[in-house]
């Protein structure tokens, strides 16, 4: 009798053990599947970034950059092969280059602000799209009091990631020059200030003003929200005739957009002279 009881107890204990083994096996299988999915998504992301880098490298061949150093005493604009760029895509309106960063890209303009978010110069889908001038700005830019260029904040440090990084004052102070080159002119600008705003802030896309006083009042209001700024920004704001704004995403709750306001150096110098 005791022997049968012992056998029964042994058999009764096998059920929970088998259940635990099955659960463990299932959890391991789920873990493996999740690892495979994560690996696939990582690989897919890397492939997309590699394709974007290839696009950027191919387009960079159309410009000869003379100045890449942060501390250069005299900066020179890129020399751009406009005929070559237009043969690829005649939507091109300018070239943006910032010495001391990876920013060295053509700028396009479409009939809306969606097309170049994820469309390459050759018309293919790409994770970073292209830099583009706001569709409501007069081409090729720097014609309106405020010209606005957009670019993605890519996590590999390309496109406008290094614009977003200028929310640190030390980094902001390092960047002395922003070149915007068109087929007919080269604009040597300097960073004036950087501020955050929300994706639905349509006033950030104000391009027309009734007079310079309204334009300066607009800039002063934006300057009051500055996260980083240059010395004498308040003086320069009161005397400039044009600004170039570079817009990208940020990942801060309540904001979502980083905007760097740049001013032509000749405007900055003239404003400073008038103030003295």
Backbone as CSV, one residue per row, in Angstrom:
resi,resn,N_x,N_y,N_z,CA_x,CA_y,CA_z,C_x,C_y,C_z
1,UNK,0.815,-1.194,0.000,0.000,0.000,0.000,0.861,1.260,0.000
2,UNK,1.858,1.296,0.831,2.749,2.445,0.874,3.479,2.610,-0.448
3,UNK,3.759,1.493,-1.097,4.446,1.544,-2.382,3.577,2.217,-3.429
4,UNK,2.296,1.902,-3.450,1.404,2.515,-4.420,1.241,4.006,-4.149
5,UNK,1.204,4.360,-2.821,1.094,5.758,-2.459,2.298,6.551,-2.951
6,UNK,3.477,5.977,-2.813,4.704,6.647,-3.251,4.703,6.841,-4.748
7,UNK,4.248,5.823,-5.478,4.189,5.938,-6.939,3.221,7.028,-7.343
8,UNK,2.087,7.077,-6.604,1.078,8.093,-6.914,1.617,9.492,-6.676
9,UNK,2.372,9.639,-5.580,2.944,10.955,-5.278,3.961,11.360,-6.335
10,UNK,4.757,10.353,-6.791,5.755,10.673,-7.809,5.077,11.107,-9.104
11,UNK,4.034,10.354,-9.489,3.319,10.712,-10.720,2.625,12.070,-10.588
12,UNK,2.083,12.358,-9.390,1.389,13.627,-9.169,2.325,14.811,-9.270
13,UNK,3.606,14.641,-8.965,4.571,15.741,-9.019,5.046,16.038,-10.415
14,UNK,4.804,15.123,-11.362,5.312,15.348,-12.719,4.522,16.427,-13.460
15,UNK,3.235,16.613,-13.103,2.405,17.593,-13.809,2.935,19.015,-13.687
16,UNK,3.133,19.530,-12.471,3.671,20.884,-12.298,5.048,21.047,-12.919
17,UNK,5.871,20.025,-12.833,7.228,20.116,-13.389,7.169,20.262,-14.908
18,UNK,6.300,19.450,-15.537,6.162,19.551,-16.986,5.623,20.914,-17.401
19,UNK,4.690,21.441,-16.584,4.127,22.751,-16.886,5.203,23.828,-16.805
20,UNK,6.046,23.726,-15.752,7.133,24.705,-15.620,8.095,24.613,-16.796
21,UNK,8.402,23.396,-17.218,9.307,23.209,-18.358,8.712,23.810,-19.635
22,UNK,7.395,23.598,-19.821,6.737,24.133,-21.019,6.749,25.656,-21.028
23,UNK,6.503,26.253,-19.856,6.516,27.720,-19.747,7.908,28.263,-20.033
24,UNK,8.929,27.587,-19.465,10.314,28.012,-19.692,10.678,27.942,-21.166
25,UNK,10.253,26.841,-21.804,10.536,26.685,-23.238,9.853,27.774,-24.053
26,UNK,8.591,28.077,-23.674,7.847,29.115,-24.376,8.510,30.476,-24.219
27,UNK,8.951,30.778,-22.990,9.596,32.068,-22.738,10.901,32.197,-23.517
28,UNK,11.643,31.111,-23.584,12.895,31.119,-24.352,12.593,31.358,-25.824
29,UNK,11.549,30.670,-26.326,11.176,30.825,-27.733,10.748,32.267,-28.028
30,UNK,9.953,32.860,-27.114,9.520,34.255,-27.284,10.729,35.186,-27.278
31,UNK,11.672,34.915,-26.344,12.888,35.729,-26.271,13.697,35.667,-27.548
32,UNK,13.816,34.471,-28.110,14.562,34.305,-29.368,13.879,35.071,-30.501
33,UNK,12.540,34.957,-30.555,11.796,35.665,-31.594,11.975,37.177,-31.461
34,UNK,11.904,37.684,-30.219,12.084,39.118,-29.997,13.489,39.572,-30.382
35,UNK,14.487,38.743,-30.076,15.862,39.060,-30.474,15.995,39.111,-31.995
36,UNK,15.355,38.136,-32.663,15.407,38.115,-34.123,14.730,39.346,-34.719
37,UNK,13.571,39.720,-34.143,12.861,40.908,-34.623,13.707,42.156,-34.394
38,UNK,14.300,42.250,-33.187,15.150,43.410,-32.876,16.337,43.482,-33.824
39,UNK,16.932,42.321,-34.091,18.064,42.275,-35.013,17.669,42.700,-36.413
40,UNK,16.492,42.231,-36.834,16.004,42.592,-38.168,15.758,44.097,-38.262
41,UNK,15.095,44.686,-37.244,14.797,46.116,-37.253,16.074,46.945,-37.202
42,UNK,17.052,46.490,-36.387,18.338,47.193,-36.322,19.031,47.146,-37.673
43,UNK,19.037,45.963,-38.275,19.669,45.814,-39.581,18.984,46.659,-40.633
44,UNK,17.658,46.694,-40.597,16.898,47.503,-41.549,17.210,48.981,-41.367
45,UNK,17.305,49.423,-40.087,17.631,50.812,-39.803,19.021,51.162,-40.305
46,UNK,19.990,50.277,-40.053,21.355,50.527,-40.511,21.415,50.601,-42.032
47,UNK,20.649,49.747,-42.699,20.622,49.759,-44.164,20.076,51.088,-44.677
48,UNK,19.029,51.586,-44.018,18.448,52.863,-44.427,19.444,54.004,-44.241
49,UNK,20.157,53.982,-43.109,21.162,55.017,-42.864,22.309,54.912,-43.857
50,UNK,22.708,53.698,-44.194,23.780,53.509,-45.177,23.365,54.044,-46.543
51,UNK,22.106,53.808,-46.915,21.606,54.326,-48.194,21.585,55.854,-48.179
52,UNK,21.203,56.425,-47.024,21.195,57.887,-46.910,22.614,58.439,-47.025
53,UNK,23.568,57.783,-46.372,24.965,58.225,-46.465,25.466,58.173,-47.903
54,UNK,25.059,57.142,-48.623,25.474,57.008,-50.026,24.907,58.154,-50.864
55,UNK,23.645,58.497,-50.635,23.016,59.613,-51.341,23.766,60.906,-51.040
56,UNK,24.043,61.133,-49.745,24.735,62.357,-49.349,26.129,62.442,-49.957
57,UNK,26.840,61.313,-49.968,28.195,61.292,-50.529,28.179,61.583,-52.024
58,UNK,27.204,61.015,-52.717,27.122,61.242,-54.163,26.820,62.704,-54.478
59,UNK,25.951,63.326,-53.692,25.608,64.723,-53.931,26.746,65.651,-53.520
60,UNK,27.480,65.268,-52.472,28.595,66.099,-51.999,29.658,66.276,-53.075
61,UNK,29.723,65.359,-54.015,30.718,65.429,-55.092,30.465,66.625,-56.018
62,UNK,29.285,67.221,-55.930,28.968,68.358,-56.799,29.412,69.699,-56.193
63,UNK,30.025,69.659,-55.031,30.511,70.902,-54.413,31.948,70.719,-53.947
64,UNK,32.766,71.745,-54.168,34.128,71.762,-53.667,34.158,72.665,-52.440
65,UNK,34.444,72.065,-51.293,34.441,72.807,-50.036,35.865,73.216,-49.697
66,UNK,36.078,74.518,-49.523,37.414,75.021,-49.240,37.681,75.166,-47.749
67,UNK,36.622,75.386,-46.993,36.791,75.671,-45.567,35.977,74.696,-44.729
68,UNK,36.672,73.885,-43.951,35.969,72.930,-43.082,36.333,73.125,-41.615
69,UNK,37.203,74.084,-41.318,37.717,74.238,-39.957,36.892,75.230,-39.139
70,UNK,36.760,74.924,-37.848,36.030,75.807,-36.950,36.728,77.144,-36.748
71,UNK,38.064,77.108,-36.673,38.807,78.300,-36.283,39.438,79.038,-37.459
72,UNK,38.924,78.801,-38.663,39.472,79.478,-39.833,39.280,80.993,-39.718
73,UNK,40.329,81.750,-40.014,40.255,83.210,-39.926,39.420,83.785,-41.068
74,UNK,39.542,83.198,-42.233,38.781,83.674,-43.390,38.113,82.485,-44.059
75,UNK,36.807,82.496,-44.073,36.053,81.394,-44.641,35.740,81.656,-46.104
76,UNK,35.723,80.614,-46.893,35.379,80.732,-48.318,34.186,79.841,-48.626
77,UNK,33.310,80.288,-49.527,32.105,79.505,-49.841,32.434,78.281,-50.681
78,UNK,31.594,77.260,-50.619,31.751,76.104,-51.510,31.584,76.524,-52.974
79,UNK,32.292,75.836,-53.858,32.101,76.033,-55.296,31.208,74.899,-55.792
80,UNK,30.065,75.251,-56.339,29.029,74.260,-56.658,28.902,74.069,-58.168
81,UNK,28.807,72.806,-58.565,28.555,72.449,-59.963,27.039,72.447,-60.174
82,UNK,26.502,73.620,-60.504,25.053,73.751,-60.621,24.491,72.954,-61.790
83,UNK,25.240,72.922,-62.883,24.758,72.163,-64.048,24.638,70.683,-63.705
84,UNK,25.631,70.153,-62.991,25.597,68.747,-62.596,24.446,68.452,-61.651
85,UNK,24.228,69.344,-60.670,23.133,69.151,-59.713,21.775,69.215,-60.410
86,UNK,21.628,70.159,-61.322,20.342,70.302,-62.015,20.060,69.127,-62.936
87,UNK,21.119,68.494,-63.429,20.922,67.306,-64.265,20.347,66.158,-63.437
88,UNK,20.658,66.142,-62.148,20.100,65.133,-61.241,18.673,65.505,-60.861
89,UNK,18.473,66.801,-60.516,17.152,67.252,-60.072,17.120,68.779,-60.140
90,UNK,16.288,69.322,-60.987,16.274,70.775,-61.152,15.447,71.504,-60.097
91,UNK,15.021,70.796,-59.045,14.395,71.455,-57.896,15.442,72.110,-56.994
92,UNK,16.721,71.879,-57.262,17.773,72.409,-56.396,17.778,73.933,-56.455
93,UNK,17.874,74.573,-55.277,17.884,76.042,-55.220,19.124,76.599,-54.536
94,UNK,19.806,75.766,-53.733,20.955,76.281,-53.003,21.822,75.183,-52.429
95,UNK,22.865,75.616,-51.743,23.776,74.685,-51.066,24.072,75.248,-49.684
96,UNK,23.969,74.391,-48.666,24.226,74.796,-47.280,25.458,74.074,-46.760
97,UNK,26.406,74.841,-46.234,27.615,74.249,-45.661,27.984,74.988,-44.376
98,UNK,28.271,74.218,-43.329,28.639,74.794,-42.039,30.004,74.252,-41.640
99,UNK,31.050,75.062,-41.741,32.387,74.603,-41.339,32.400,74.095,-39.890
100,UNK,33.112,72.984,-39.688,33.191,72.397,-38.355,32.092,71.406,-38.049
101,UNK,31.240,71.123,-39.048,30.167,70.137,-38.881,30.123,69.248,-40.122
102,UNK,29.213,68.283,-40.105,29.016,67.436,-41.286,28.010,68.048,-42.264
103,UNK,27.521,69.241,-41.970,26.485,69.861,-42.805,27.108,70.398,-44.085
104,UNK,26.797,69.728,-45.189,27.329,70.075,-46.498,26.410,69.442,-47.539
105,UNK,25.274,70.099,-47.799,24.214,69.474,-48.576,23.564,70.458,-49.546
106,UNK,23.042,69.935,-50.653,22.204,70.763,-51.519,20.855,71.014,-50.844
107,UNK,20.200,72.073,-51.282,18.881,72.446,-50.751,17.897,72.472,-51.913
108,UNK,16.738,71.845,-51.710,15.726,71.741,-52.765,14.469,72.496,-52.348
109,UNK,13.581,72.691,-53.291,12.290,73.307,-52.985,11.217,72.634,-53.826
110,UNK,10.166,72.179,-53.155,9.053,71.511,-53.837,7.805,72.384,-53.754
111,UNK,6.675,71.843,-54.175,5.417,72.587,-54.132,4.729,72.487,-52.781
112,UNK,5.324,71.737,-51.859,4.822,71.644,-50.492,5.998,71.327,-49.580
113,UNK,5.734,71.239,-48.276,6.798,70.946,-47.311,6.816,69.476,-46.884
114,UNK,6.185,68.623,-47.669,6.152,67.190,-47.356,7.049,66.366,-48.276
115,UNK,7.143,66.783,-49.520,7.782,65.937,-50.528,9.200,65.521,-50.156
116,UNK,10.044,66.456,-49.755,11.444,66.117,-49.508,11.722,65.630,-48.084
117,UNK,10.658,65.419,-47.313,10.867,64.827,-45.976,11.484,63.440,-46.088
118,UNK,10.992,62.657,-47.053,11.517,61.295,-47.230,11.705,60.951,-48.712
119,UNK,11.999,61.947,-49.510,12.263,61.713,-50.933,13.654,62.225,-51.261
120,UNK,14.455,61.385,-51.890,15.820,61.776,-52.248,15.818,62.641,-53.502
121,UNK,16.989,63.162,-53.843,17.123,64.000,-55.041,16.767,63.236,-56.306
122,UNK,16.922,61.911,-56.266,16.604,61.096,-57.445,15.163,60.597,-57.439
123,UNK,14.374,61.014,-56.452,12.960,60.655,-56.417,12.643,59.373,-55.690
124,UNK,13.637,58.787,-55.012,13.424,57.546,-54.262,13.149,57.838,-52.795
125,UNK,12.498,56.883,-52.120,12.268,57.044,-50.675,13.598,56.966,-49.945
126,UNK,13.797,57.855,-48.968,14.999,57.789,-48.134,14.657,58.277,-46.743
127,UNK,15.356,57.757,-45.750,15.030,58.059,-44.356,15.228,59.532,-44.028
128,UNK,16.225,60.158,-44.670,16.520,61.551,-44.352,16.047,62.547,-45.387
129,UNK,15.530,62.066,-46.508,15.097,62.980,-47.555,16.212,63.931,-47.960
130,UNK,15.880,65.180,-48.186,16.859,66.215,-48.531,16.574,67.469,-47.707
131,UNK,17.561,68.337,-47.575,17.287,69.658,-47.024,16.388,70.385,-48.020
132,UNK,15.429,71.164,-47.498,14.553,71.872,-48.431,14.138,73.236,-47.889
133,UNK,14.009,74.166,-48.820,13.540,75.512,-48.537,12.015,75.497,-48.455
134,UNK,11.449,76.235,-47.509,9.997,76.299,-47.386,9.367,76.668,-48.734
135,UNK,8.288,75.983,-49.060,7.686,76.177,-50.375,7.102,77.576,-50.546
136,UNK,6.859,78.300,-49.440,6.315,79.645,-49.540,7.402,80.717,-49.618
137,UNK,8.656,80.331,-49.464,9.750,81.285,-49.629,10.019,81.555,-51.098
138,UNK,10.387,82.778,-51.424,10.793,83.107,-52.787,12.124,82.426,-53.072
139,UNK,12.173,81.672,-54.161,13.401,80.977,-54.541,14.426,81.998,-55.060
140,UNK,15.701,81.758,-54.827,16.304,80.559,-54.221,16.565,80.700,-52.726
141,UNK,15.886,81.629,-52.062,16.120,81.905,-50.653,16.864,83.218,-50.474
142,UNK,16.762,83.783,-49.253,17.382,85.064,-48.900,16.783,86.219,-49.695
143,UNK,15.573,86.018,-50.193,14.833,87.088,-50.858,13.832,87.711,-49.892
144,UNK,13.171,86.872,-49.108,12.232,87.328,-48.090,13.015,87.749,-46.845
145,UNK,12.392,88.521,-45.943,13.081,88.851,-44.696,13.515,87.603,-43.923
146,UNK,12.691,86.544,-43.994,13.016,85.286,-43.311,12.937,84.142,-44.315
147,UNK,14.052,83.443,-44.499,14.086,82.244,-45.351,14.303,81.039,-44.450
148,UNK,13.564,79.953,-44.694,13.570,78.809,-43.785,13.924,77.512,-44.498
149,UNK,14.932,76.817,-43.949,15.374,75.532,-44.489,15.154,74.451,-43.442
150,UNK,14.626,73.303,-43.886,14.320,72.191,-42.990,15.266,71.019,-43.242
151,UNK,15.557,70.285,-42.180,16.366,69.074,-42.305,16.099,68.139,-41.143
152,UNK,16.199,66.844,-41.401,15.976,65.855,-40.345,17.104,65.859,-39.327
153,UNK,16.755,65.453,-38.112,17.715,65.252,-37.023,18.004,63.747,-36.978
154,UNK,18.993,63.307,-37.760,19.305,61.876,-37.829,20.271,61.488,-36.713
155,UNK,20.038,60.319,-36.144,20.769,59.911,-34.949,22.209,59.492,-35.220
156,UNK,22.619,59.433,-36.491,24.017,59.113,-36.782,24.874,60.375,-36.918
157,UNK,24.305,61.521,-36.553,25.063,62.761,-36.566,25.038,63.506,-37.883
158,UNK,24.210,63.062,-38.833,24.154,63.713,-40.140,22.913,64.598,-40.267
159,UNK,22.770,65.195,-41.461,21.696,66.143,-41.762,21.733,67.277,-40.723
160,UNK,20.642,67.525,-39.973,20.630,68.665,-39.048,20.801,68.246,-37.588
161,UNK,21.346,67.064,-37.339,21.581,66.667,-35.948,22.484,67.678,-35.247
162,UNK,23.446,68.224,-35.975,24.393,69.147,-35.346,23.846,70.567,-35.202
163,UNK,22.716,70.836,-35.826,21.979,72.064,-35.507,21.338,71.895,-34.131
164,UNK,20.711,70.744,-33.912,20.089,70.476,-32.608,21.117,70.535,-31.487
165,UNK,22.366,70.110,-31.769,23.415,70.100,-30.753,23.851,71.499,-30.335
166,UNK,23.447,72.508,-31.087,23.827,73.879,-30.751,22.971,74.479,-29.644
167,UNK,22.146,73.646,-29.003,21.432,74.119,-27.813,22.338,74.109,-26.584
168,UNK,23.579,73.670,-26.758,24.618,73.817,-25.733,25.431,75.065,-26.091
169,UNK,25.572,75.997,-25.142,26.210,77.275,-25.465,27.644,77.098,-25.959
170,UNK,28.378,76.159,-25.391,29.760,75.950,-25.827,29.820,75.547,-27.297
171,UNK,28.924,74.662,-27.708,28.891,74.241,-29.107,28.414,75.387,-29.999
172,UNK,27.412,76.117,-29.539,26.914,77.268,-30.291,28.058,78.248,-30.562
173,UNK,28.859,78.529,-29.545,29.943,79.503,-29.677,31.030,79.040,-30.641
174,UNK,31.157,77.721,-30.826,32.182,77.202,-31.731,31.869,77.472,-33.199
175,UNK,30.573,77.508,-33.533,30.167,77.643,-34.937,30.149,79.119,-35.314
176,UNK,31.056,79.508,-36.194,31.208,80.914,-36.563,30.556,81.262,-37.899
177,UNK,30.425,80.271,-38.773,29.987,80.555,-40.146,28.963,79.552,-40.641
178,UNK,27.959,80.052,-41.338,26.984,79.231,-42.044,26.919,79.773,-43.470
179,UNK,27.319,78.946,-44.428,27.288,79.369,-45.824,25.992,78.913,-46.492
180,UNK,25.289,79.859,-47.109,24.187,79.502,-47.991,24.532,80.053,-49.367
181,UNK,24.722,79.154,-50.313,25.183,79.517,-51.655,24.084,79.198,-52.662
182,UNK,23.780,80.173,-53.513,22.848,79.951,-54.624,23.632,80.116,-55.923
183,UNK,22.949,79.924,-57.039,23.629,80.037,-58.322,24.114,81.462,-58.588
184,UNK,23.476,82.439,-57.943,23.819,83.838,-58.218,24.490,84.568,-57.063
185,UNK,24.543,83.950,-55.879,25.108,84.659,-54.722,25.611,83.676,-53.671
186,UNK,26.478,84.191,-52.794,26.972,83.413,-51.653,26.748,84.241,-50.400
187,UNK,25.993,83.700,-49.446,25.660,84.420,-48.221,26.449,83.833,-47.055
188,UNK,27.322,84.646,-46.503,28.087,84.220,-45.330,27.333,84.684,-44.094
189,UNK,26.767,83.738,-43.377,25.951,84.055,-42.203,26.648,83.607,-40.922
190,UNK,26.105,84.053,-39.814,26.586,83.607,-38.507,25.387,83.243,-37.643
191,UNK,25.543,82.269,-36.743,24.449,81.938,-35.831,24.119,83.134,-34.931
192,UNK,22.845,83.440,-34.809,22.405,84.565,-33.987,21.808,84.072,-32.666
193,UNK,20.825,83.168,-32.760,20.288,82.537,-31.555,19.532,81.277,-31.940
194,UNK,19.277,80.449,-30.961,18.547,79.195,-31.161,17.423,79.136,-30.142
195,UNK,16.255,78.703,-30.592,15.125,78.570,-29.673,14.328,77.309,-29.993
196,UNK,13.491,76.897,-29.038,12.597,75.754,-29.219,11.184,76.265,-29.488
197,UNK,10.435,75.489,-30.244,9.019,75.767,-30.404,8.285,74.455,-30.661
198,UNK,6.996,74.541,-30.898,6.181,73.348,-31.096,5.944,73.115,-32.584
199,UNK,5.630,71.877,-32.978,5.385,71.582,-34.395,4.230,72.377,-34.998
200,UNK,3.285,72.803,-34.172,2.120,73.520,-34.695,2.262,75.040,-34.604
201,UNK,3.469,75.518,-34.339,3.702,76.959,-34.263,3.847,77.520,-35.680
202,UNK,2.729,77.911,-36.274,2.744,78.433,-37.640,3.394,79.807,-37.729
203,UNK,3.513,80.516,-36.593,4.163,81.825,-36.644,5.657,81.689,-36.935
204,UNK,6.206,80.492,-36.744,7.611,80.267,-37.100,7.805,80.356,-38.604
205,UNK,6.715,80.247,-39.356,6.755,80.331,-40.816,6.241,81.690,-41.302
206,UNK,6.627,82.745,-40.597,6.243,84.093,-41.026,7.326,84.631,-41.949
207,UNK,6.967,84.893,-43.201,7.952,85.298,-44.200,7.759,86.734,-44.701
208,UNK,6.573,87.283,-44.469,6.276,88.632,-44.951,5.960,89.533,-43.752
209,UNK,6.448,90.746,-43.800,6.216,91.726,-42.740,5.882,93.067,-43.387
210,UNK,5.044,93.863,-42.724,4.625,95.134,-43.335,5.771,96.132,-43.407
211,UNK,6.731,96.019,-42.455,7.906,96.885,-42.497,8.998,96.278,-41.614
212,UNK,10.155,96.933,-41.595,11.285,96.391,-40.825,11.025,96.440,-39.323
213,UNK,10.255,97.404,-38.888,9.944,97.482,-37.453,9.180,96.236,-37.003
214,UNK,8.213,95.806,-37.804,7.462,94.591,-37.466,8.380,93.374,-37.511
215,UNK,9.267,93.345,-38.483,10.239,92.244,-38.596,11.139,92.188,-37.366
216,UNK,11.659,93.330,-36.933,12.539,93.363,-35.769,11.791,93.001,-34.487
217,UNK,10.545,93.433,-34.375,9.721,93.074,-33.210,9.513,91.563,-33.160
218,UNK,9.251,90.971,-34.319,9.095,89.516,-34.426,10.362,88.800,-33.947
219,UNK,11.522,89.251,-34.427,12.786,88.614,-34.043,13.077,88.785,-32.554
220,UNK,12.742,89.942,-32.001,12.988,90.183,-30.577,12.148,89.239,-29.712
221,UNK,10.911,88.992,-30.158,10.063,88.049,-29.400,10.668,86.653,-29.422
222,UNK,11.191,86.237,-30.576,11.840,84.924,-30.680,13.112,84.905,-29.844
223,UNK,13.860,85.991,-29.872,15.093,86.075,-29.087,14.811,85.939,-27.594
224,UNK,13.668,86.431,-27.147,13.320,86.326,-25.718,13.165,84.880,-25.274
225,UNK,12.997,83.954,-26.243,12.867,82.525,-25.930,14.166,81.760,-26.166
226,UNK,15.241,82.477,-26.461,16.495,81.832,-26.862,17.022,80.869,-25.796
227,UNK,17.471,79.720,-26.270,18.148,78.732,-25.428,19.650,79.029,-25.435
228,UNK,20.164,79.383,-26.603,21.551,79.818,-26.753,21.555,81.014,-27.703
229,UNK,22.571,81.864,-27.584,22.632,83.048,-28.447,24.046,83.584,-28.489
230,UNK,24.306,84.432,-29.482,25.625,85.046,-29.600,25.662,86.333,-28.773
231,UNK,26.868,86.780,-28.515,27.045,88.056,-27.832,26.475,89.159,-28.726
232,UNK,25.820,90.136,-28.126,25.250,91.276,-28.853,24.090,90.878,-29.774
233,UNK,23.437,89.744,-29.506,22.310,89.313,-30.339,21.205,90.359,-30.360
234,UNK,20.962,91.035,-29.237,19.894,92.035,-29.180,20.188,93.230,-30.084
235,UNK,21.470,93.597,-30.196,21.847,94.708,-31.074,21.689,94.308,-32.541
236,UNK,22.155,93.111,-32.858,22.110,92.637,-34.247,20.672,92.482,-34.727
237,UNK,19.802,91.942,-33.868,18.387,91.749,-34.211,17.741,93.071,-34.627
238,UNK,18.147,94.150,-33.998,17.541,95.455,-34.265,18.008,96.074,-35.578
239,UNK,19.030,95.485,-36.206,19.561,96.095,-37.410,19.585,95.219,-38.640
240,UNK,19.198,93.951,-38.509,19.303,93.059,-39.665,18.136,93.231,-40.639
241,UNK,18.400,92.895,-41.902,17.365,92.968,-42.938,16.850,91.580,-43.346
242,UNK,17.667,90.558,-43.103,17.308,89.184,-43.459,17.807,88.228,-42.383
243,UNK,17.110,87.114,-42.249,17.639,86.001,-41.456,17.396,84.697,-42.218
244,UNK,18.266,83.748,-41.948,18.115,82.387,-42.467,17.866,81.491,-41.275
245,UNK,16.751,80.783,-41.249,16.445,79.900,-40.129,16.569,78.446,-40.560
246,UNK,17.211,77.651,-39.712,17.418,76.230,-39.963,16.602,75.460,-38.941
247,UNK,15.711,74.617,-39.425,14.712,73.969,-38.563,14.910,72.455,-38.554
248,UNK,14.869,71.879,-37.359,14.942,70.423,-37.234,14.109,69.974,-36.044
249,UNK,14.010,68.667,-35.866,13.240,68.111,-34.748,14.087,68.067,-33.482
250,UNK,13.428,68.123,-32.347,14.068,67.731,-31.094,13.140,66.778,-30.364
251,UNK,13.621,66.198,-29.280,12.848,65.161,-28.598,12.543,65.563,-27.160
252,UNK,12.302,66.866,-26.961,11.990,67.376,-25.632,10.482,67.515,-25.489
253,UNK,9.933,67.040,-24.381,8.489,67.117,-24.151,8.030,68.569,-24.187
254,UNK,6.962,68.803,-24.915,6.380,70.139,-24.968,6.934,71.005,-26.073
255,UNK,7.981,70.540,-26.770,8.559,71.348,-27.848,8.449,70.588,-29.169
256,UNK,9.527,69.976,-29.598,9.461,69.208,-30.834,10.186,69.829,-32.003
257,UNK,10.495,71.143,-31.925,11.226,71.805,-33.003,12.356,72.658,-32.425
258,UNK,13.507,72.570,-33.062,14.640,73.436,-32.750,14.860,74.340,-33.956
259,UNK,14.995,75.634,-33.721,15.184,76.593,-34.809,16.423,77.439,-34.535
260,UNK,17.367,77.369,-35.461,18.570,78.193,-35.395,18.381,79.385,-36.325
261,UNK,18.500,80.571,-35.770,18.359,81.799,-36.542,19.754,82.324,-36.878
262,UNK,20.014,82.491,-38.170,21.318,82.979,-38.637,21.131,84.312,-39.356
263,UNK,22.161,85.139,-39.317,22.090,86.469,-39.919,23.281,86.669,-40.840
264,UNK,23.106,87.328,-41.987,24.262,87.636,-42.830,25.289,88.448,-42.045
265,UNK,26.549,88.093,-42.178,27.585,88.774,-41.408,27.638,90.261,-41.725
266,UNK,27.356,90.622,-42.966,27.384,92.047,-43.315,26.283,92.812,-42.588
267,UNK,25.130,92.181,-42.378,24.057,92.817,-41.600,24.473,92.978,-40.143
268,UNK,25.101,91.926,-39.609,25.538,91.950,-38.216,26.568,93.063,-37.991
269,UNK,27.512,93.169,-38.902,28.554,94.185,-38.776,27.973,95.583,-38.901
270,UNK,27.043,95.770,-39.838,26.426,97.078,-40.025,25.606,97.475,-38.809
271,UNK,24.847,96.531,-38.240,24.031,96.824,-37.062,24.905,97.214,-35.877
272,UNK,26.011,96.546,-35.747,26.914,96.827,-34.631,27.532,98.218,-34.771
273,UNK,27.863,98.580,-36.011,28.452,99.919,-36.250,27.440,101.008,-35.934
274,UNK,26.197,100.822,-36.347,25.156,101.813,-36.099,24.939,102.010,-34.604
275,UNK,24.999,100.902,-33.848,24.758,100.975,-32.410,25.864,101.728,-31.680
276,UNK,27.025,101.835,-32.318,28.154,102.528,-31.688,28.348,103.920,-32.304
